[in-house]
Every structure is written in structure tokens, then in C-alpha cells.
Amino acid sequence: MKKIIFLISLLFVFSLFAQEAEPEENEAETPAEEAAEAAPAKTDDDKITVSKEELAKLVREAVAEEMAKKEAEKKEAEAKSGETVTAQAETKPGEAEKTEEAAAEKKEIHGTEDTNGLIQTSYTKSSIAFIMGDDNLRDNSQYSPKWDIGSRYEYEDFADRVYGYSNNVKSSTKLSLFHEEKGFLPYLTARMSLSFAMYNAVDAMSDKLITSLKEDRSFLEIDFRHPTKHRFNITLYPYNADNIAIGTLRGLRWGGNASVWPQSDSSPVPGFQVLYGYSDFSIYFGFKAHAQSKTDKLSTEIVPKETVYGFFGGLTYNNKPLGLKASLQGAFIDKGDNVNISDSLLKKPGDDTIKSYGIDAYVEYNNGSKFGDPLGINSYSDGTWIRPDYTSDISWRIRGEYLFQNERLQNADYLASAKGKAQPITDDYFAHGAAVDLGFRFKGLRAMFLYSYRDLSFMTFDAPGVNPWTTIPSEAKQTPEHMFTVSADYFVWNFWFGASFGYKIPATYTVKDENGRKNTMVIRERLSTDAVSTAFDRTREMLPTGRNALDIFFVKADIKYQFSDSFTAMLEYSFTRDHNRQRMVAQEDGTYKSESDVIEVMDVHGLMFLVEGRF
């Protein structure tokens, strides 16, 4: 452009001089004469004289040449750009997804890797949390200390357990040593994680802080990904295979921890998973084993051991560009002998073996950028909180899940044969659980709705039974659990402001005593073999004789600020009304006695402040 301006200026200057020598008449000239005239003509002063037409022609030619050069450069640049776009459009299917997956891995190597398949490279991040607050501002009993700093025996919001996170471990510290490196073979990556959970307790006699470490799902993994989108993955858990389970939402997930075995003790539960995937499809197989007591163990009694097994498998489809994910999973777990049934009563040895199985179906569709997880003070099992992606103005999500279960337990109506109705000694124990989750976001505002259904058998499946090892008697009355939650939050300047409302119709188990009076038990959460009614474990509650269970609701408000990807602060206020809850009062003999209609433990106000760092 500078050259063009210079030539135009030169044309203008020379035009002025050429006008002085311009002839009055222009006669036709032959080509020979034009060539002769175009040749330099020397004067006495050895000056060069050029006509106006000749100078204009030279300048025009120079300008045209420069313009042509610029146009050629422009076309060349456009051509290169077009080739790039074409190359991107002609990229082999799946290569863009591989690039996205690689970028995601590079962005966050820690935590859950969002990849195809039901095996997820995940581990608990190293973390430390500071918690200050009071889970019940109105009650200062032995299980609700006043406002202070430290571990809490908080009253957990029931929606939290279904969504997938829990308040009950938020004050624990996690430690993980993680390493990832490329293998000696092409497309192969090796990963390993040595993970621990640190728990703190105060010794009642010395008031000293006692710290203990517990293994927390350490693993070894080999991951092979070929550019053709073939994938092979094997993950080994040497101590704790809790990650091997079926189901997605925590409230429906089954088979993860050792409590699925009724004779569970502190023995390790090793296991492994193998996955093969191609493109958006994958299939996996999982296995784990548990050595447990063959019969009920009393005190320090030495009893025979038996090894029991769990088998898992599933097929999944995960199309990230479309936002669609679906899976079908199944599990079979041998829980061992039913200790309540004497072998002498069996026609065949082993007829009392508790063989359980479950089938889970899950589907999710996310339109727009990733919707993310609900807001709340939380500690996820994998140590992550999926932050919403606000890239698109509008995003919505729908998720649905159903889990069916069955196992053979001692038939509670077996002795009914004395009344003329012979019943088998064992019977099927069917269980059902389902949930639907809806979410919509417009810019920084999100709204969510969750409904879940879990019947009484589902709630007590791992106990197993309301009365351990036994089915539900035909004369007993049972009701399922229904839960509804509505919540919303708004994001601005790295702040989240949220509120939620939850309503639950609890599951109940009712029988009549010898006087015909009904006795009702409320089942708040899924039971395991170690879930008993104590002052601190309130998963089940016996109501006073003749009383019906009442519905439960809560409201909650949250303010969260994220200083960085790994440092967060949060303030939460909650109010829970649960008029089924009783106060547990310690007696002189060391037992606990329940007190009913204590407003301080039925209408619960809680206030929590959390600062958490992950690295």
C-alpha cells in the first residue's frame, strides 16, 4: 500500500512538469515512432524528458502490478484458510472427539475423566476442609454440639443422598498420590493412585486428637486408545473395589461397598474391571471377592471363613456431541449362607445361600453446554463437583434411572404352615427403585426438579430385610418412599446463590403387637448390616405405639464462592421439619432412651460455613 501511494504521488509531480512540455497538437504516431520516442533522448544538459502519457502509463502499470500482487496474496491466504476448513470438515469421524478428550485430560488430570464407557479413571483428590457451624441451632445435646469448629454429626438433607453427594464426610481429609505416564507401546497410558482418607476423633479420656488413615480405593490402570477409536482398559483395585457397582445416581447405585455382604467385616474387597470400547459404544466386566465369616460371629469367637463373589457387567452408549448417554448394567452377588437357617431344615445343602442380582437402566440427554451438579455443601465419592458450563445461553438436561433387585431370604411366613398354609423356607425378596431428574438453565440461572421412588424392600435390601435375613411378613403393612425436590441457583462473578425445597413421604414398616396396637418404623435411608438405631445413626426410627408416620420437608439456602479451580468457600442455612424424629437420651446403664415430641429435634435449624481446598 505504501508503494501505491508513493507511485501515485510520483505521477502527480511528474504530471506537473510534463504539462509544460506538452505539444499543442497531438498527431498520430506510428509504432516505430512511438518506440523511438520512448527511447531516452539526451539533451545538452543530459536530462531525460518524458511525456505525460508515457509517465502515466508507467505509473499505471506499476500500480496495476502492485494491486495484482496484493490480490494474489489475499487469494492465497483465503485458499489456505479454505483448505484448513475443508481439512477440518473431512477429519475422520471421532478424531475431533479424541482431541476434545485429550484436551479434557490435559485440563484436569485429577478427578473423574469424562470418557466413553462405564469405567471411569477416577480417584479422590487430595483435599482439606475447614468446617464451622451447628447442624441444629436449637439443640445442644450430646449429638448436636453448639456452634463450633470441627467434625459434625449433621442432619443430612435427604435429597443429597439421592443426587450423589453426602454431608456426612465433608470434614474428612483425603490424600491421593497419583501418577500418569505414557507407556512404551503406542497409544498406551498407565495410571496409578494410592489413596487414603484421614479421619480425626477426640479420645474421650485424654481429650487428645487421634488421627487414623483408611485406604480409599487405590487402583492400577492400563488404558489403550487407538486412533480408530478402539479402546481397551483394565483397572485393578488391590484393597477396595467400591468403584465396581451398577447404577449412576447415588440413591440407586448398588453393589459398591462391602455392606452388600451381610457378614461384612474389615476384610479387604479386591477386584478388577475390564472394558472394550469402539466409538461411542463400550462393554465391561467387573469382578470382586470378599472373605467373610460363614456363621454369625460372637465376640472374639473364631468361626469358619468363606469367600464370596460379585460379578458385574454392562453396555453403554455415550455420544458426547449429541449429549446422549444410555447404559444397561447387571450384577450378581453371592452373599453367602443365611445364618438364620439351620442346614438340618434344608432338603439340599446350600439352599439357604443368599444369591442376589440387580438390573439397572439409565438414560441421560444434555442439550447445550454441560449442565453440572446441584449446589450444596458436599463431598462426592470421587472428590469432584461438576461445575456447570455457561458457554451456551440455554442448556437443559433430563435423566432417568430404574433399578430392579432380587435375592432369596428366609421366608417370614414359613411357620404359617401350622395354620394350614405350607410355605417354602426361603422366598424371593423383590425391590424397585427409580428416579427422574430435570434441569433447565438460561444464562446464569438454573432450575432443577428431582423425583425418586424407592420401595421398602429396596431400602432394606442390603440389611437384608427389616428383620435381618428375613422377608417381609404378609401381615405387615409397608409403604414406599416418595421424594420431590425443587431447586434453583444463579451464577454471577464466581458467586452461586441457591435455594431448594424438598418433600418426602418416608418408607414405613408397620406391624401389630399382641394387643392389636400398631407399631410403625420409619426408614429414612437405605439400611446396611451396620445401620442400627443409635443416637448418631438415624436411618431408622421406631415411633411411639399407635402413632402414624408424618411427611418430612426441608428448605435450604446456599452461597458459594469459587476463588479458583481448587479453592472454594460456602455458607449454607437449612431448615428441616421431621416430626418422626425423637431425642435419644443416655441412661445410667449406658443405653439410650427415646423422648418424643421434642420440638428442638423435630424442627431443625442448621447453619454451616465451609472452606475447602483440593490439589
C-alpha positions as CSV (number, residue, x, y, z in Angstrom):
1,M,0.0,0.0,0.0
2,K,2.9,2.4,0.7
3,K,4.3,1.6,-2.7
4,I,1.0,2.5,-4.3
5,I,0.7,5.8,-2.5
6,F,4.4,6.6,-3.5
7,L,3.7,5.9,-7.2
8,I,0.5,7.9,-7.2
9,S,2.4,10.9,-5.7
10,L,5.2,10.5,-8.3
11,L,2.6,10.5,-11.0
12,F,1.1,13.7,-9.7
13,V,4.5,15.5,-9.5
14,F,5.7,14.4,-12.9
15,S,2.4,15.4,-14.4
16,L,3.1,19.0,-13.4
17,F,6.4,19.0,-15.2
18,A,5.1,17.2,-18.2
19,Q,2.3,19.8,-18.7
20,E,5.0,22.5,-19.5
21,A,6.4,20.5,-22.4
22,E,3.1,19.2,-23.8
23,P,2.7,19.9,-27.5
24,E,-0.3,21.9,-28.7
25,E,-1.3,19.3,-31.2
26,N,-1.3,15.5,-30.9
27,E,-0.5,13.8,-34.2
28,A,-0.9,10.2,-34.9
29,E,2.3,8.3,-34.5
30,T,3.5,5.0,-35.9
31,P,4.6,2.2,-33.7
32,A,8.2,2.8,-34.8
33,E,8.0,6.4,-34.0
34,E,6.5,5.6,-30.6
35,A,9.4,3.2,-29.9
36,A,11.9,5.9,-31.0
37,E,10.2,8.5,-28.9
38,A,10.1,6.1,-25.9
39,A,13.8,5.8,-26.1
40,P,15.8,8.1,-23.8
41,A,16.5,11.4,-25.6
42,K,19.6,13.2,-24.4
43,T,19.7,17.0,-24.3
44,D,22.6,19.3,-24.0
45,D,22.1,19.2,-20.2
46,D,22.0,15.4,-20.4
47,K,18.4,15.5,-19.0
48,I,15.7,12.9,-19.6
49,T,12.4,14.2,-20.9
50,V,9.2,12.0,-20.6
51,S,5.8,12.8,-22.0
52,K,2.8,12.9,-19.7
53,E,1.2,9.9,-21.4
54,E,4.4,7.9,-21.1
55,L,4.8,8.7,-17.4
56,A,1.1,8.0,-16.7
57,K,1.4,4.6,-18.5
58,L,4.4,3.6,-16.4
59,V,2.8,4.6,-13.2
60,R,-0.4,2.8,-14.1
61,E,1.5,-0.3,-14.9
62,A,3.4,-0.2,-11.6
63,V,0.1,0.4,-9.7
64,A,-1.6,-2.4,-11.5
65,E,1.3,-4.7,-10.8
66,E,1.2,-3.9,-7.1
67,M,-2.5,-4.3,-6.9
68,A,-2.3,-7.7,-8.7
69,K,0.4,-8.8,-6.2
70,K,-1.8,-7.8,-3.2
71,E,-4.8,-9.6,-4.7
72,A,-2.7,-12.7,-5.3
73,E,-1.6,-12.7,-1.7
74,K,-5.2,-12.3,-0.5
75,K,-6.4,-15.2,-2.6
76,E,-3.6,-17.4,-1.4
77,A,-4.4,-16.7,2.2
78,E,-8.1,-17.4,1.5
79,A,-7.2,-20.6,-0.2
80,K,-5.1,-21.8,2.7
81,S,-7.9,-20.9,5.1
82,G,-10.4,-22.8,2.9
83,E,-8.0,-25.8,2.9
84,T,-8.0,-25.7,6.7
85,V,-11.7,-25.6,7.0
86,T,-12.1,-28.4,4.4
87,A,-9.5,-30.5,6.2
88,Q,-11.4,-30.0,9.5
89,A,-14.6,-31.0,7.8
90,E,-13.0,-34.0,6.2
91,T,-11.5,-35.2,9.5
92,K,-12.2,-38.8,10.1
93,P,-15.2,-39.4,12.4
94,G,-14.1,-39.4,16.0
95,E,-10.8,-37.5,15.6
96,A,-12.4,-34.3,16.9
97,E,-13.8,-36.1,19.9
98,K,-10.3,-37.6,20.6
99,T,-8.9,-34.1,20.5
100,E,-11.6,-32.9,22.9
101,E,-10.9,-35.9,25.2
102,A,-7.2,-35.2,25.2
103,A,-7.8,-31.5,26.0
104,A,-10.1,-32.5,28.8
105,E,-7.5,-34.9,30.2
106,K,-4.9,-32.1,29.9
107,K,-7.2,-29.6,31.6
108,E,-7.9,-31.8,34.6
109,I,-5.9,-34.9,35.0
110,H,-7.3,-35.3,38.5
111,G,-10.8,-36.4,39.4
112,T,-13.3,-38.1,37.1
113,E,-12.4,-38.4,33.4
114,D,-15.4,-38.0,31.3
115,T,-14.9,-40.7,28.7
116,N,-16.8,-43.4,27.0
117,G,-17.6,-46.5,28.9
118,L,-18.7,-47.4,32.4
119,I,-15.1,-47.5,33.7
120,Q,-14.0,-44.0,34.8
121,T,-10.5,-43.1,35.7
122,S,-11.3,-41.5,38.9
123,Y,-9.9,-41.1,42.4
124,T,-10.4,-38.8,45.3
125,K,-8.4,-35.6,45.1
126,S,-6.2,-34.6,47.9
127,S,-8.3,-32.2,50.0
128,I,-8.6,-30.5,53.3
129,A,-11.7,-28.8,54.7
130,F,-12.4,-26.3,57.4
131,I,-16.0,-26.6,58.8
132,M,-17.6,-24.3,61.3
133,G,-21.3,-24.3,62.3
134,D,-24.1,-26.0,64.0
135,D,-26.3,-28.6,62.4
136,N,-29.1,-27.9,65.0
137,L,-29.0,-24.4,66.4
138,R,-31.8,-25.1,68.9
139,D,-30.5,-28.3,70.5
140,N,-27.2,-28.7,72.5
141,S,-27.5,-32.3,73.3
142,Q,-24.7,-34.9,73.1
143,Y,-25.4,-35.5,69.4
144,S,-25.7,-31.8,68.4
145,P,-22.9,-29.7,69.9
146,K,-23.3,-25.9,69.9
147,W,-21.7,-23.7,67.2
148,D,-18.1,-24.7,67.0
149,I,-15.3,-25.8,64.7
150,G,-14.7,-29.4,63.8
151,S,-16.4,-32.6,62.9
152,R,-20.2,-32.6,62.7
153,Y,-23.0,-35.1,63.4
154,E,-25.2,-33.2,61.0
155,Y,-28.7,-33.9,60.0
156,E,-28.3,-34.6,56.3
157,D,-30.7,-33.3,53.7
158,F,-32.4,-36.3,52.2
159,A,-32.0,-35.1,48.6
160,D,-28.3,-35.0,48.9
161,R,-28.1,-38.8,49.2
162,V,-30.1,-39.4,46.0
163,Y,-28.2,-36.7,44.0
164,G,-24.9,-38.3,44.7
165,Y,-23.1,-36.5,47.5
166,S,-23.2,-36.6,51.2
167,N,-22.6,-34.2,54.1
168,N,-21.6,-36.9,56.4
169,V,-17.9,-36.9,55.3
170,K,-17.4,-33.3,54.5
171,S,-14.9,-32.7,57.4
172,S,-12.7,-35.6,56.4
173,T,-9.3,-35.1,54.7
174,K,-8.4,-37.0,51.6
175,L,-4.8,-37.8,50.4
176,S,-4.0,-39.2,47.0
177,L,-0.7,-39.9,45.3
178,F,-1.5,-40.1,41.6
179,H,0.8,-40.7,38.6
180,E,0.1,-40.9,34.9
181,E,2.6,-41.6,32.1
182,K,2.7,-42.8,28.5
183,G,3.6,-46.4,28.0
184,F,6.4,-47.9,25.9
185,L,3.7,-49.1,23.4
186,P,1.9,-46.6,21.1
187,Y,-1.4,-45.2,22.4
188,L,-1.0,-46.8,25.8
189,T,-1.2,-44.9,29.1
190,A,-0.5,-46.2,32.6
191,R,-2.1,-44.7,35.7
192,M,-1.9,-45.4,39.4
193,S,-3.3,-43.9,42.5
194,L,-2.5,-44.6,46.2
195,S,-5.5,-43.0,48.1
196,F,-6.3,-42.6,51.7
197,A,-9.0,-41.0,53.8
198,M,-7.9,-39.4,57.1
199,Y,-10.3,-39.4,60.0
200,N,-10.0,-37.4,63.2
201,A,-11.5,-38.2,66.6
202,V,-11.2,-37.0,70.1
203,D,-10.3,-39.5,72.8
204,A,-12.9,-39.3,75.5
205,M,-10.4,-40.0,78.3
206,S,-7.5,-37.8,77.3
207,D,-9.2,-35.3,75.0
208,K,-6.4,-35.8,72.6
209,L,-6.9,-35.7,68.8
210,I,-6.5,-39.2,67.3
211,T,-5.8,-39.4,63.6
212,S,-6.2,-42.5,61.5
213,L,-5.8,-43.3,57.8
214,K,-8.0,-45.6,55.8
215,E,-7.4,-46.9,52.4
216,D,-9.7,-45.2,49.9
217,R,-9.9,-47.0,46.5
218,S,-6.4,-47.1,45.3
219,F,-6.0,-48.5,41.8
220,L,-3.7,-49.5,39.0
221,E,-4.9,-48.9,35.4
222,I,-3.7,-49.6,31.8
223,D,-5.6,-47.6,29.2
224,F,-5.1,-48.3,25.4
225,R,-6.7,-46.0,22.9
226,H,-6.2,-46.5,19.2
227,P,-6.8,-43.6,16.7
228,T,-9.5,-45.8,15.1
229,K,-11.4,-45.3,18.4
230,H,-10.8,-48.8,19.6
231,R,-10.3,-48.8,23.4
232,F,-9.2,-51.3,25.9
233,N,-9.0,-50.6,29.6
234,I,-8.2,-52.7,32.7
235,T,-8.4,-51.3,36.2
236,L,-7.2,-53.3,39.3
237,Y,-8.3,-52.5,42.9
238,P,-6.0,-54.3,45.3
239,Y,-7.8,-53.4,48.5
240,N,-11.2,-51.6,48.0
241,A,-13.3,-52.1,44.9
242,D,-16.1,-49.8,45.8
243,N,-16.0,-48.3,42.3
244,I,-17.3,-51.5,40.9
245,A,-21.1,-51.2,41.1
246,I,-24.1,-50.7,39.0
247,G,-26.3,-47.6,38.8
248,T,-25.5,-43.9,38.4
249,L,-27.4,-41.8,40.9
250,R,-26.1,-42.5,44.4
251,G,-29.5,-43.2,45.8
252,L,-30.0,-46.1,43.4
253,R,-26.4,-47.3,43.0
254,W,-25.9,-50.8,44.3
255,G,-23.0,-53.2,44.9
256,G,-20.3,-50.7,45.7
257,N,-19.3,-51.1,49.3
258,A,-18.7,-54.2,51.5
259,S,-22.0,-53.8,53.3
260,V,-23.7,-55.7,50.4
261,W,-22.4,-58.8,52.2
262,P,-24.3,-59.4,55.4
263,Q,-21.3,-61.0,57.1
264,S,-19.1,-58.0,56.2
265,D,-16.2,-57.2,58.4
266,S,-12.9,-55.3,57.9
267,S,-11.6,-57.7,55.3
268,P,-10.4,-56.1,52.0
269,V,-12.6,-56.4,48.9
270,P,-10.2,-56.6,45.9
271,G,-11.5,-56.6,42.4
272,F,-10.9,-55.6,38.7
273,Q,-12.7,-54.2,35.7
274,V,-12.1,-54.9,32.0
275,L,-13.6,-52.7,29.3
276,Y,-13.6,-52.8,25.5
277,G,-15.0,-49.8,23.6
278,Y,-15.3,-48.7,20.0
279,S,-16.5,-45.3,19.1
280,D,-19.5,-44.4,21.3
281,F,-20.1,-48.0,22.5
282,S,-18.4,-50.0,25.2
283,I,-18.9,-53.2,27.1
284,Y,-17.4,-54.0,30.5
285,F,-17.0,-56.8,33.0
286,G,-16.2,-56.5,36.7
287,F,-15.3,-58.9,39.5
288,K,-14.6,-58.7,43.2
289,A,-14.3,-61.1,46.1
290,H,-14.8,-60.9,49.9
291,A,-13.7,-63.3,52.6
292,Q,-16.3,-63.3,55.4
293,S,-17.4,-65.3,58.4
294,K,-19.6,-68.3,57.4
295,T,-21.8,-68.0,60.5
296,D,-22.7,-65.3,63.0
297,K,-19.6,-64.2,64.8
298,L,-19.9,-63.7,68.6
299,S,-17.4,-61.6,70.4
300,T,-13.9,-63.0,69.8
301,E,-15.2,-66.3,68.6
302,I,-13.2,-68.0,65.8
303,V,-15.6,-69.2,63.1
304,P,-15.0,-70.7,59.6
305,K,-14.4,-68.3,56.7
306,E,-15.9,-68.5,53.2
307,T,-15.1,-66.5,50.1
308,V,-18.0,-64.9,48.2
309,Y,-18.0,-63.1,44.9
310,G,-19.6,-60.4,42.9
311,F,-19.9,-60.2,39.1
312,F,-20.8,-57.0,37.2
313,G,-21.2,-56.1,33.6
314,G,-22.8,-53.6,31.3
315,L,-23.2,-52.0,27.9
316,T,-23.1,-48.2,27.4
317,Y,-23.6,-45.7,24.6
318,N,-22.1,-42.3,25.1
319,N,-22.4,-39.7,22.3
320,K,-20.8,-36.5,23.6
321,P,-21.5,-34.2,20.6
322,L,-25.2,-35.3,20.7
323,G,-25.3,-35.1,24.6
324,L,-26.9,-38.6,24.8
325,K,-25.8,-41.3,27.2
326,A,-27.5,-44.6,28.0
327,S,-26.5,-47.8,29.8
328,L,-27.8,-51.2,30.8
329,Q,-26.0,-52.9,33.7
330,G,-26.3,-56.0,35.7
331,A,-24.8,-57.5,38.8
332,F,-24.8,-60.9,40.6
333,I,-23.6,-61.1,44.2
334,D,-23.2,-64.3,46.2
335,K,-23.8,-63.1,49.8
336,G,-23.1,-66.5,51.4
337,D,-25.2,-68.6,53.8
338,N,-28.2,-67.4,55.6
339,V,-27.1,-67.7,59.2
340,N,-30.7,-67.9,60.5
341,I,-31.5,-71.2,58.7
342,S,-30.2,-74.4,60.1
343,D,-28.8,-76.8,57.5
344,S,-30.9,-79.6,59.1
345,L,-34.1,-77.9,57.8
346,L,-32.9,-77.9,54.2
347,K,-33.6,-80.5,51.6
348,K,-30.3,-79.7,49.8
349,P,-27.2,-78.1,51.4
350,G,-26.8,-74.6,50.1
351,D,-30.5,-73.9,49.5
352,D,-30.1,-71.1,52.0
353,T,-27.4,-69.3,50.1
354,I,-28.3,-65.7,49.5
355,K,-27.9,-65.1,45.8
356,S,-28.8,-61.6,44.8
357,Y,-28.9,-59.8,41.5
358,G,-29.8,-56.5,40.1
359,I,-30.5,-54.9,36.7
360,D,-30.1,-51.1,36.1
361,A,-31.2,-49.0,33.2
362,Y,-30.1,-45.4,32.8
363,V,-30.6,-42.7,30.2
364,E,-29.4,-39.0,30.0
365,Y,-29.8,-36.3,27.5
366,N,-28.0,-32.9,27.8
367,N,-28.8,-30.2,25.3
368,G,-26.3,-27.3,25.2
369,S,-23.2,-27.0,27.4
370,K,-22.8,-29.3,30.4
371,F,-25.5,-28.7,33.0
372,G,-23.4,-29.6,36.0
373,D,-24.3,-30.8,39.6
374,P,-26.7,-29.3,42.1
375,L,-25.5,-26.7,44.6
376,G,-24.7,-27.6,48.2
377,I,-22.1,-28.3,50.8
378,N,-20.9,-31.7,49.6
379,S,-18.2,-34.3,49.4
380,Y,-18.6,-36.5,46.4
381,S,-17.5,-40.1,46.5
382,D,-15.0,-39.3,43.7
383,G,-13.9,-36.0,45.2
384,T,-15.3,-33.8,42.4
385,W,-18.1,-31.3,41.9
386,I,-19.1,-30.9,38.2
387,R,-19.2,-27.2,37.7
388,P,-21.9,-26.0,35.2
389,D,-20.6,-24.9,31.8
390,Y,-22.1,-21.5,30.9
391,T,-20.8,-21.4,27.3
392,S,-24.3,-21.7,25.8
393,D,-27.1,-19.3,26.7
394,I,-29.6,-22.2,27.1
395,S,-29.0,-25.7,28.4
396,W,-31.3,-28.4,29.6
397,R,-31.0,-31.9,30.8
398,I,-33.2,-34.9,31.6
399,R,-32.1,-38.1,33.4
400,G,-34.0,-41.2,34.3
401,E,-32.9,-44.4,36.0
402,Y,-34.6,-47.7,37.2
403,L,-33.1,-50.5,39.3
404,F,-34.6,-53.9,39.9
405,Q,-33.3,-56.3,42.6
406,N,-34.0,-59.7,43.9
407,E,-32.5,-62.1,46.5
408,R,-33.6,-65.3,48.3
409,L,-34.1,-64.8,52.1
410,Q,-35.7,-66.7,54.9
411,N,-39.5,-66.8,54.3
412,A,-41.1,-64.9,57.2
413,D,-44.3,-66.9,56.6
414,Y,-42.6,-70.2,56.7
415,L,-44.1,-71.2,60.0
416,A,-47.6,-70.3,58.7
417,S,-47.7,-74.0,57.7
418,A,-49.1,-74.6,61.2
419,K,-52.2,-72.7,60.1
420,G,-52.6,-74.9,57.1
421,K,-50.8,-72.8,54.5
422,A,-47.5,-74.5,53.8
423,Q,-44.8,-72.1,52.7
424,P,-41.2,-72.7,51.5
425,I,-38.4,-72.0,53.8
426,T,-37.0,-69.3,51.5
427,D,-38.7,-66.8,49.3
428,D,-37.9,-64.0,46.8
429,Y,-37.3,-60.5,48.1
430,F,-38.1,-58.1,45.2
431,A,-37.0,-54.5,45.3
432,H,-37.6,-51.5,43.0
433,G,-36.1,-48.0,42.8
434,A,-36.4,-45.2,40.2
435,A,-35.7,-41.6,39.7
436,V,-36.3,-38.8,37.2
437,D,-34.2,-35.6,37.2
438,L,-35.0,-32.5,35.1
439,G,-32.9,-29.3,34.7
440,F,-33.1,-26.1,32.7
441,R,-30.6,-23.2,32.5
442,F,-30.9,-19.8,30.9
443,K,-27.6,-18.0,31.1
444,G,-26.6,-17.9,34.8
445,L,-30.0,-19.1,36.2
446,R,-30.6,-22.8,36.7
447,A,-33.8,-24.7,37.9
448,M,-33.9,-28.4,38.8
449,F,-36.6,-30.9,39.7
450,L,-36.0,-34.4,41.1
451,Y,-38.4,-37.2,41.9
452,S,-37.4,-40.6,43.3
453,Y,-39.3,-43.7,44.2
454,R,-37.8,-46.5,46.5
455,D,-39.9,-49.2,48.0
456,L,-39.3,-50.7,51.4
457,S,-37.5,-53.8,50.1
458,F,-35.2,-51.5,48.2
459,M,-34.4,-49.5,51.3
460,T,-33.6,-52.7,53.3
461,F,-32.1,-54.8,50.5
462,D,-28.6,-54.9,52.0
463,A,-29.6,-55.3,55.6
464,P,-31.0,-57.7,54.3
465,G,-34.6,-57.2,55.3
466,V,-36.2,-55.1,58.0
467,N,-35.6,-58.1,60.3
468,P,-32.2,-59.3,59.1
469,W,-32.1,-62.3,56.8
470,T,-35.9,-62.4,56.6
471,T,-38.6,-61.4,54.1
472,I,-41.4,-59.0,55.0
473,P,-44.3,-60.9,56.7
474,S,-47.6,-61.0,54.8
475,E,-49.5,-59.4,57.7
476,A,-47.1,-56.4,57.9
477,K,-48.0,-53.2,56.2
478,Q,-45.4,-51.4,54.2
479,T,-45.3,-48.1,52.2
480,P,-42.7,-46.9,49.7
481,E,-40.7,-43.7,49.8
482,H,-41.6,-40.8,47.5
483,M,-39.4,-37.8,47.3
484,F,-39.7,-34.5,45.5
485,T,-37.1,-31.7,45.3
486,V,-37.2,-28.3,43.5
487,S,-34.1,-26.1,43.5
488,A,-32.6,-23.1,41.7
489,D,-29.4,-21.2,41.7
490,Y,-27.9,-18.1,40.0
491,F,-24.2,-17.6,38.9
492,V,-22.5,-14.2,38.7
493,W,-19.0,-13.0,39.3
494,N,-17.9,-16.5,40.5
495,F,-20.8,-16.5,43.1
496,W,-23.6,-19.0,43.2
497,F,-26.8,-18.1,45.0
498,G,-29.1,-21.1,45.5
499,A,-32.3,-22.2,47.2
500,S,-34.1,-25.5,47.3
501,F,-37.2,-27.2,48.7
502,G,-37.7,-30.9,49.4
503,Y,-40.7,-33.0,50.4
504,K,-40.5,-36.7,51.4
505,I,-43.2,-39.3,52.1
506,P,-41.0,-41.8,54.1
507,A,-41.0,-45.5,53.7
508,T,-42.6,-47.3,56.7
509,Y,-42.9,-50.8,58.1
510,T,-45.9,-51.4,60.4
511,V,-46.8,-54.5,62.5
512,K,-49.3,-55.0,65.3
513,D,-48.4,-56.3,68.8
514,E,-50.3,-58.9,70.8
515,N,-52.8,-56.2,71.9
516,G,-53.6,-55.2,68.4
517,R,-51.8,-51.9,68.6
518,K,-49.7,-50.9,65.6
519,N,-46.0,-50.2,65.8
520,T,-44.5,-48.2,62.9
521,M,-40.9,-47.9,61.9
522,V,-39.8,-45.1,59.6
523,I,-36.9,-45.9,57.2
524,R,-35.2,-42.6,56.3
525,E,-32.3,-44.0,54.3
526,R,-31.1,-47.3,52.8
527,L,-30.1,-49.7,55.5
528,S,-27.0,-51.9,55.7
529,T,-26.0,-54.5,58.2
530,D,-24.3,-51.9,60.4
531,A,-27.2,-49.4,60.2
532,V,-28.8,-49.5,63.6
533,S,-30.8,-47.1,65.7
534,T,-28.3,-45.2,67.8
535,A,-28.0,-41.6,68.9
536,F,-26.0,-40.8,65.8
537,D,-27.2,-43.1,63.1
538,R,-30.8,-42.1,62.5
539,T,-31.6,-44.0,59.3
540,R,-34.5,-45.8,61.0
541,E,-36.8,-44.6,63.8
542,M,-39.4,-46.5,65.9
543,L,-42.4,-44.3,66.5
544,P,-44.4,-44.4,69.8
545,T,-47.1,-47.2,69.8
546,G,-50.1,-46.2,67.8
547,R,-48.6,-43.2,66.0
548,N,-48.5,-42.8,62.2
549,A,-45.5,-41.5,60.3
550,L,-45.6,-37.9,59.2
551,D,-44.1,-36.4,56.0
552,I,-40.8,-34.6,56.1
553,F,-39.7,-31.4,54.3
554,F,-36.7,-29.1,54.2
555,V,-35.7,-25.7,52.8
556,K,-32.2,-24.7,52.2
557,A,-30.3,-21.6,51.1
558,D,-26.6,-21.6,49.8
559,I,-24.0,-19.0,48.9
560,K,-20.9,-20.3,47.2
561,Y,-17.8,-18.5,46.0
562,Q,-15.0,-20.1,44.0
563,F,-11.7,-18.4,44.4
564,S,-10.0,-20.8,42.0
565,D,-10.5,-24.2,40.5
566,S,-9.3,-25.8,43.7
567,F,-10.4,-23.4,46.5
568,T,-14.0,-22.8,47.5
569,A,-15.9,-21.2,50.3
570,M,-19.6,-21.8,51.1
571,L,-22.3,-20.7,53.6
572,E,-25.4,-22.8,54.0
573,Y,-28.6,-22.4,56.0
574,S,-31.2,-25.2,56.3
575,F,-34.4,-25.9,58.0
576,T,-35.8,-29.5,58.3
577,R,-39.1,-30.5,59.7
578,D,-39.2,-34.1,60.7
579,H,-41.8,-34.9,63.4
580,N,-40.9,-38.5,63.3
581,R,-37.6,-37.8,65.0
582,Q,-37.0,-38.4,68.7
583,R,-34.4,-37.3,71.1
584,M,-32.1,-40.0,72.3
585,V,-31.1,-39.6,76.0
586,A,-28.3,-41.5,77.6
587,Q,-29.2,-43.7,80.6
588,E,-27.0,-44.6,83.6
589,D,-26.7,-48.2,82.3
590,G,-25.1,-46.9,79.0
591,T,-28.3,-47.4,76.9
592,Y,-30.3,-44.7,75.2
593,K,-34.0,-43.9,75.8
594,S,-36.0,-42.0,73.2
595,E,-38.1,-38.9,74.1
596,S,-40.9,-37.9,71.7
597,D,-42.4,-34.6,70.8
598,V,-39.2,-32.6,71.5
599,I,-39.6,-29.5,69.2
600,E,-35.8,-28.8,69.3
601,V,-35.0,-32.1,67.5
602,M,-38.1,-32.1,65.2
603,D,-37.7,-28.6,63.8
604,V,-34.1,-28.4,62.9
605,H,-32.3,-25.1,62.0
606,G,-28.8,-25.6,60.7
607,L,-26.0,-23.2,59.7
608,M,-22.7,-24.3,58.2
609,F,-19.6,-22.5,56.9
610,L,-17.2,-24.4,54.8
611,V,-13.8,-23.6,53.3
612,E,-12.3,-26.4,51.2
613,G,-9.2,-26.8,49.1
614,R,-8.3,-29.6,46.6
615,F,-5.0,-30.2,45.0
